[in-house]
Amino acid sequence: LTQITAQNSTILLEDSAFWGSGDAAEVSLTDCSVTMEDNVFSYGSLGSLTITGNTLELGKNAFSNCEDLSTVTIDCPSVTIDDNSFFGCSDLLIVSICENGRSDNDITLEDGVFQYCDILSSVIIGDGTVETGDYLFTGCPDALSGTINGQSYIAGN
């Protein structure tokens, strides 16, 4: 698996659908409503993830331990990311969620979403209603910085 591309679709990926798949795969879902259940890409090899559209729901551990995943870009007005969805993505460097200038985004990030992302350096989570769980960035570098709902975030502080 090297690439997944979809446009103008409603997508449902059930539990463990692409478990352990990929060879630095590029995943791009444009103008889609997406539901990914638990462990959909866990232990896969992805290079980048880009999702735009109406809604995104990620189940527990959806992308956990994905080697090579370096960038995540999500731009949907309704985003729900369940526990540990990006846990242990050791190459994850940049995350952008709803960096769209809209104030009506509805973003929920449950517990431990980015735990132990060893080199994560930049996170931007857009404006609107933003709810975050516990341990969101536990085990991430002290140099991690960015914005959450328009407020500066620096991990070491």
Salt bridges, closest charged atoms under 4 A:
ASP104 OD1 - ARG102 NE 2.92
